[in-house]
Amino acid sequence: MEVLTRRQARRLSFLILTLVVSLPSRAFGQGDADAQRNERPGPRWGISVWGLSYHIDERMEYDAINWGLGLRRYARPDWRWLGRNEWNRLFLEADALRNSNGGLAVPLSAGVEYEITALPAQCRLFAVGALSVAYYRKPALNRTEVKYGPVPGLAIGCGRFVTNVTVVLSPSSQIVAAVAGSLTVVF
């Protein structure tokens, strides 16, 4: 029996949890197709469940599991730059989660989702762009930081479930620092 290295275990856990997070959104998204088709994407609330993360620099000892919760508010104002697609929408989100350093992260984000295409089973693929400000606590260093910047990503929405994949950018020569995943339940 072969033992996985820490790096292989992180990659495998990220892959498995990504699949687990995305499968419920597909399965539950196939409920009452007529109700979903007629449902309007107006103002809505959502609970976001975090977390997975995959860090590009594998030399660092970051945690891949980052549990936490957030509250998201969707809105669809009648603004010209949002286009005619009624599924293009804005969101505000506040989260509290365990960061990859074992401390607390509290990001506040404002963003937009643009529908890229409709998918089977009344699902939709969205491009996501947000601006975030985040408080980070790093217990090992006994330090706190406030970071801010753009956060691009993709989302797949199926009924009341939205699977989110976001990219955490870095100011260093390695542009992508991490990829994170969450699931938003819209109500």
C-alpha positions in Angstrom: 0.0 0.0 0.0 1.4 3.4 -1.1 1.2 6.3 1.3 0.3 9.7 -0.2 2.6 12.6 0.3 1.1 15.7 2.0 1.1 17.4 -1.4 -0.8 14.5 -3.1 -3.3 14.3 -0.2 -4.1 18.1 -0.5 -4.6 17.7 -4.3 -6.8 14.6 -3.8 -8.9 16.2 -1.1 -9.4 19.4 -3.2 -10.5 17.3 -6.2 -12.9 15.1 -4.1 -14.4 18.0 -2.2 -14.9 20.0 -5.5 -16.8 17.1 -6.9 -18.8 16.7 -3.7 -19.7 20.4 -3.7 -20.7 20.4 -7.4 -22.7 17.2 -7.4 -25.5 18.3 -5.0 -26.0 21.5 -7.0 -26.5 19.4 -10.2 -28.7 16.8 -8.5 -31.0 19.3 -6.6 -31.1 21.7 -9.6 -33.2 19.1 -11.5 -36.1 19.4 -9.1 -39.2 21.1 -10.5 -38.0 22.3 -14.0 -41.1 24.4 -14.7 -40.8 26.3 -11.4 -37.1 27.0 -12.0 -37.7 28.2 -15.6 -40.4 30.7 -14.4 -38.4 31.8 -11.3 -37.1 35.3 -11.7 -33.5 36.1 -10.5 -34.6 39.2 -8.5 -33.3 40.2 -5.1 -32.3 37.1 -3.1 -30.4 36.1 -0.1 -27.9 33.3 0.1 -25.9 31.4 2.7 -22.4 30.5 1.5 -20.6 27.5 2.9 -16.8 27.5 2.6 -14.4 25.7 2.0 -11.7 24.4 0.0 -8.5 25.9 -1.2 -5.7 24.9 -3.4 -2.5 26.8 -3.1 -0.2 27.1 -6.1 3.0 27.2 -4.1 3.1 23.7 -2.8 6.2 24.3 -0.7 4.1 26.3 1.8 2.3 24.3 4.5 -1.2 25.8 3.9 -4.4 24.0 4.9 -6.7 22.9 2.0 -9.9 22.8 4.1 -11.2 26.2 5.2 -14.6 25.9 6.8 -16.8 28.9 7.3 -20.1 30.6 6.5 -21.1 33.8 4.8 -24.2 35.8 3.9 -24.8 36.9 0.3 -27.3 39.4 -1.1 -28.1 39.3 -4.8 -29.7 42.2 -6.7 -30.6 42.9 -10.3 -30.8 46.7 -10.8 -31.8 48.0 -14.2 -28.3 49.3 -15.1 -27.3 49.4 -18.7 -23.8 47.9 -18.2 -25.4 44.7 -16.8 -26.8 44.1 -20.2 -30.2 42.6 -21.1 -29.7 39.2 -19.6 -31.8 39.1 -16.4 -29.4 36.6 -14.8 -26.5 39.1 -14.8 -26.6 40.4 -11.3 -24.7 42.1 -8.5 -23.9 40.7 -5.1 -22.6 41.7 -1.7 -21.1 39.1 0.6 -19.7 39.0 4.1 -17.9 35.8 5.3 -16.1 34.4 8.3 -13.9 31.3 7.7 -10.9 29.5 8.8 -8.0 30.7 6.7 -5.2 28.5 5.3 -2.9 29.5 8.2 -5.3 28.2 10.8 -6.6 31.6 11.8 -9.7 33.7 11.1 -10.4 35.4 7.7 -13.3 37.9 7.3 -13.7 39.0 3.7 -16.2 41.6 2.6 -16.9 41.5 -1.2 -18.9 43.3 -3.8 -19.2 41.7 -7.2 -21.0 40.9 -10.4 -22.0 37.6 -12.0 -22.4 37.5 -15.8 -24.0 34.6 -17.4 -21.7 32.9 -19.9 -24.1 30.2 -21.1 -27.0 28.0 -20.1 -26.2 24.4 -19.2 -28.3 21.3 -19.2 -30.8 20.7 -16.3 -31.6 24.5 -16.0 -28.1 25.2 -14.8 -26.1 28.4 -15.8 -22.4 29.1 -16.0 -21.3 32.6 -14.8 -18.1 34.6 -14.9 -17.6 36.3 -11.6 -15.7 39.4 -10.7 -15.5 40.9 -7.2 -13.6 43.4 -5.2 -12.8 42.2 -1.7 -11.3 43.5 1.5 -10.3 40.8 4.0 -9.0 40.7 7.5 -6.6 37.8 8.1 -5.4 36.5 11.4 -2.1 34.4 11.3 -1.7 32.7 14.7 1.7 31.2 14.0 3.2 34.6 13.3 1.0 36.4 15.9 0.1 38.8 13.2 -3.0 40.3 11.5 -3.3 41.7 8.0 -5.9 43.5 5.9 -5.7 42.6 2.2 -7.7 44.0 -0.7 -8.1 43.5 -4.4 -9.9 41.9 -7.3 -11.2 38.4 -7.1 -12.1 36.7 -10.4 -13.9 33.4 -10.6 -16.6 31.1 -12.1 -19.9 29.9 -10.8 -22.3 27.2 -11.8 -25.9 27.9 -10.6 -28.5 25.1 -10.6 -31.7 26.1 -9.0 -31.1 27.3 -5.5 -27.4 26.0 -5.4 -24.5 28.0 -6.8 -21.0 26.3 -6.8 -18.3 29.1 -6.7 -14.7 28.8 -7.6 -12.6 32.0 -7.0 -9.0 32.9 -7.7 -6.9 34.6 -5.1 -4.4 36.8 -6.8 -0.9 37.6 -5.6 1.1 40.8 -6.2 4.3 38.7 -6.7 5.6 37.2 -9.9 3.3 34.2 -9.4 0.0 35.8 -10.2 -2.3 33.2 -8.8 -1.8 32.5 -5.1 -4.7 30.1 -4.5 -8.0 28.7 -5.9 -10.9 28.5 -3.4 -14.3 26.9 -3.5 -17.7 27.5 -1.8 -21.3 26.6 -2.2 -24.1 29.2 -1.9 -27.6 28.2 -1.1 -30.0 30.8 -2.4 -33.4 31.4 -0.8 
